[in-house]
Amino acid sequence: FDRTKEPPAGPKPIVRTPTIWRGTLPSGLQLSGIEDREVPLVRFEISIDGGRLFETTARPGVANITARMLRRGTAKRTPVELENALKSLGAEISFSAGDDRFMLRGQALARNFPATMALVEEMLLEPRWDVAELALVKAAATAQIQAQKGEAQVQAQRVYSTVTWPADSILSKDPLGTVGSVAAITMDDLKAYAAKLAPGNARMRIVGATDKADASAALAGLGRRWRRPKVAVPPFPDPTK
């Protein structure tokens, strides 16, 4: 083998991009998906515009508390019953609040995708809003805020946000809020925030062992019932100069 000579190039690699299907539910929720049947799973994500931009600087932490509460049971199920229902389907569902979007992520066995979407519909449209659960969620958030005071990386990120965003922007505040702001959050604050999660501002992405027809059928209930009016999302602030 002569290392002074460059070996000839092989054939050009062919990248086959997957076919993306698209659709829109009657509620305005935009769909896109990729069918992949290598494993019998379906992964999905709903991204709703707004996130922390719907909060006020006087009461940061509402988006985070709302995300936690939507996982704490429904009007029909206690938190334990909801958890057991998800486990019986081999499904996972989580909520989170980012700077400019509110996220629902999950996965399920393909054969249980319709039943999992029924639970997503329940969680989004029929939250439990239990006072005892709110107290537990606020206590957990407060404990996390206190614990992060000793984490250098977290504190560095907080300083970075403070110098990056204007003082009157919610993005300059801690996503978890403060001990005081969390204590002041009421159930009405959460309901008002949840009412702004509109399907017209949302997009759903689905990847896995399901096609457009089956996915649309599984989402029929959500498309029919999730009918909140589209909400104007506050503009993303300009960074400080």
C-alpha positions as CSV (number, residue, x, y, z in Angstrom):
1,F,0.0,0.0,0.0
2,D,1.6,3.3,-1.2
3,R,0.8,6.0,1.3
4,T,2.1,8.7,-1.0
5,K,-0.9,8.2,-3.3
6,E,-4.4,9.1,-2.5
7,P,-6.7,6.2,-2.8
8,P,-9.5,6.5,-5.4
9,A,-12.8,7.8,-4.2
10,G,-15.7,5.3,-3.9
11,P,-19.1,5.7,-5.2
12,K,-21.0,8.8,-4.1
13,P,-23.3,8.0,-1.1
14,I,-27.0,8.2,-1.8
15,V,-29.0,9.8,1.0
16,R,-32.6,8.8,0.8
17,T,-34.7,11.4,2.8
18,P,-37.9,10.1,4.2
19,T,-41.3,11.2,2.8
20,I,-43.0,13.7,5.0
21,W,-46.8,13.7,5.0
22,R,-48.7,16.9,6.1
23,G,-52.3,17.7,7.1
24,T,-54.4,20.1,9.2
25,L,-57.1,19.2,11.8
26,P,-60.4,21.0,11.9
27,S,-59.2,22.9,15.0
28,G,-56.3,24.4,13.0
29,L,-53.6,22.1,14.5
30,Q,-51.0,21.5,11.8
31,L,-49.7,18.0,11.3
32,S,-46.6,16.5,9.8
33,G,-45.2,13.0,10.0
34,I,-42.8,10.4,8.8
35,E,-43.9,6.7,8.6
36,D,-41.2,4.4,9.9
37,R,-42.1,0.8,10.8
38,E,-38.6,-0.4,11.9
39,V,-40.0,-0.7,15.4
40,P,-43.6,-0.7,16.6
41,L,-43.5,2.7,18.3
42,V,-44.9,6.1,17.6
43,R,-43.2,9.3,18.9
44,F,-45.0,12.6,18.8
45,E,-44.5,16.2,19.8
46,I,-46.9,19.2,20.0
47,S,-45.3,22.6,19.9
48,I,-47.6,25.5,21.0
49,D,-46.3,29.1,20.4
50,G,-46.1,31.3,23.5
51,G,-44.2,29.5,26.3
52,R,-42.9,31.9,28.9
53,L,-43.8,34.9,26.7
54,F,-47.3,34.6,28.1
55,E,-46.0,35.2,31.6
56,T,-45.6,38.5,33.4
57,T,-42.4,39.7,35.1
58,A,-44.5,40.2,38.3
59,R,-45.3,36.5,38.5
60,P,-42.7,34.3,36.7
61,G,-43.0,30.5,37.0
62,V,-46.7,30.2,35.8
63,A,-45.7,28.3,32.6
64,N,-43.6,25.9,34.5
65,I,-46.2,25.2,37.2
66,T,-48.9,24.8,34.5
67,A,-46.7,22.2,32.7
68,R,-46.3,20.3,35.9
69,M,-50.0,20.4,36.7
70,L,-51.1,19.1,33.4
71,R,-49.3,15.9,34.3
72,R,-51.1,15.6,37.7
73,G,-54.3,13.9,36.7
74,T,-57.4,14.8,34.7
75,A,-61.0,15.6,35.6
76,K,-61.7,11.8,35.1
77,R,-58.5,10.4,36.6
78,T,-56.4,10.9,39.7
79,P,-52.6,11.2,39.2
80,V,-52.2,7.5,40.1
81,E,-55.0,6.5,37.7
82,L,-53.5,8.5,34.9
83,E,-50.0,7.0,35.6
84,N,-51.5,3.5,35.5
85,A,-53.4,4.2,32.3
86,L,-50.1,5.4,30.6
87,K,-48.2,2.3,31.9
88,S,-50.9,0.0,30.6
89,L,-50.5,1.4,27.1
90,G,-46.7,1.4,27.2
91,A,-46.9,5.2,26.7
92,E,-45.1,8.2,28.0
93,I,-46.3,11.9,28.0
94,S,-44.5,14.9,29.3
95,F,-45.1,18.7,29.3
96,S,-42.5,21.5,29.4
97,A,-42.4,25.3,29.0
98,G,-39.7,26.9,26.9
99,D,-38.9,30.5,26.2
100,D,-41.3,30.9,23.3
101,R,-43.2,27.6,23.1
102,F,-45.1,25.1,25.3
103,M,-44.2,21.5,24.5
104,L,-46.0,18.2,24.8
105,R,-43.8,15.2,24.0
106,G,-44.6,11.5,24.1
107,Q,-44.3,8.0,22.7
108,A,-46.5,5.0,22.6
109,L,-46.8,1.5,21.2
110,A,-48.2,1.8,17.7
111,R,-51.2,-0.3,18.4
112,N,-52.0,1.9,21.4
113,F,-51.5,5.2,19.6
114,P,-55.3,6.0,19.4
115,A,-55.8,5.3,23.1
116,T,-52.7,7.4,24.0
117,M,-54.1,10.3,22.0
118,A,-57.4,10.0,23.9
119,L,-55.3,10.5,27.1
120,V,-53.5,13.5,25.5
121,E,-56.9,15.0,24.7
122,E,-58.0,14.5,28.4
123,M,-54.8,16.0,29.8
124,L,-55.0,19.1,27.5
125,L,-58.7,19.8,27.7
126,E,-59.8,18.4,31.1
127,P,-57.0,19.1,33.6
128,R,-57.7,18.1,37.2
129,W,-56.8,21.5,38.7
130,D,-56.7,19.9,42.1
131,V,-55.8,22.2,45.0
132,A,-53.8,19.6,46.9
133,E,-51.8,18.7,43.8
134,L,-51.1,22.4,43.2
135,A,-49.7,22.7,46.7
136,L,-47.4,19.7,46.1
137,V,-46.2,21.1,42.7
138,K,-45.5,24.5,44.2
139,A,-43.5,22.8,47.1
140,A,-41.5,20.8,44.6
141,A,-40.7,23.9,42.4
142,T,-39.7,25.9,45.5
143,A,-37.4,23.1,46.6
144,Q,-35.8,23.1,43.2
145,I,-35.3,26.9,43.3
146,Q,-33.6,26.6,46.7
147,A,-31.4,23.7,45.5
148,Q,-30.2,25.5,42.4
149,K,-28.8,28.3,44.5
150,G,-25.8,26.1,45.1
151,E,-25.3,25.1,41.4
152,A,-22.7,27.3,39.8
153,Q,-23.8,26.4,36.2
154,V,-27.4,27.3,36.9
155,Q,-26.4,30.6,38.5
156,A,-24.2,31.4,35.6
157,Q,-27.1,30.8,33.2
158,R,-29.2,33.1,35.3
159,V,-26.6,35.9,35.2
160,Y,-26.4,35.4,31.4
161,S,-30.1,35.8,31.0
162,T,-30.1,38.9,33.1
163,V,-27.5,40.6,31.0
164,T,-28.8,39.3,27.7
165,W,-32.5,40.3,28.0
166,P,-34.1,43.6,29.0
167,A,-35.1,43.9,32.7
168,D,-38.8,44.2,31.7
169,S,-38.7,41.0,29.7
170,I,-39.8,37.7,31.2
171,L,-36.8,36.0,29.6
172,S,-34.5,37.9,32.1
173,K,-36.2,36.0,34.9
174,D,-35.7,32.5,36.2
175,P,-37.9,30.0,34.3
176,L,-38.9,28.5,37.7
177,G,-39.8,31.8,39.1
178,T,-38.8,32.9,42.6
179,V,-39.9,31.6,46.0
180,G,-42.2,34.5,46.3
181,S,-43.7,34.3,42.8
182,V,-44.3,30.6,43.1
183,A,-46.1,31.1,46.4
184,A,-48.3,33.7,44.9
185,I,-49.4,31.6,41.9
186,T,-53.1,30.7,42.1
187,M,-55.3,28.2,40.2
188,D,-56.8,31.1,38.3
189,D,-53.3,32.0,37.0
190,L,-52.9,28.4,35.6
191,K,-56.3,28.4,34.0
192,A,-55.7,31.7,32.4
193,Y,-52.4,30.5,31.0
194,A,-53.8,27.2,29.8
195,A,-56.6,29.0,27.9
196,K,-53.9,30.6,25.7
197,L,-52.7,27.2,24.5
198,A,-54.5,27.4,21.1
199,P,-54.4,24.8,18.3
200,G,-54.1,27.6,15.7
201,N,-50.7,28.3,17.2
202,A,-49.6,24.7,17.4
203,R,-47.9,22.1,15.3
204,M,-47.8,18.3,15.8
205,R,-45.0,16.1,14.5
206,I,-45.4,12.3,14.4
207,V,-42.7,9.7,13.6
208,G,-43.2,6.0,13.7
209,A,-45.3,3.0,12.8
210,T,-48.4,4.9,11.6
211,D,-49.4,6.6,8.4
212,K,-51.4,9.8,7.7
213,A,-54.8,8.1,7.6
214,D,-54.3,6.2,10.9
215,A,-52.7,9.2,12.7
216,S,-55.5,11.5,11.5
217,A,-58.2,9.1,12.8
218,A,-56.4,8.8,16.2
219,L,-56.5,12.6,16.4
220,A,-60.1,13.1,15.4
221,G,-61.3,13.7,18.9
222,L,-58.6,16.3,19.6
223,G,-59.3,18.0,16.3
224,R,-63.0,18.2,17.1
225,R,-62.8,19.3,20.8
226,W,-59.7,21.6,20.9
227,R,-61.3,24.7,19.6
228,R,-59.7,27.6,21.5
229,P,-59.4,30.8,19.4
230,K,-56.0,31.7,18.1
231,V,-54.1,34.0,20.5
232,A,-51.6,36.7,19.6
233,V,-48.2,35.7,20.9
234,P,-46.1,38.5,22.5
235,P,-43.1,39.3,20.3
236,F,-39.7,37.9,21.2
237,P,-37.7,40.7,22.8
238,D,-34.5,42.1,21.3
239,P,-31.4,41.3,23.3
240,T,-29.8,44.2,25.2
241,K,-26.9,45.9,23.5
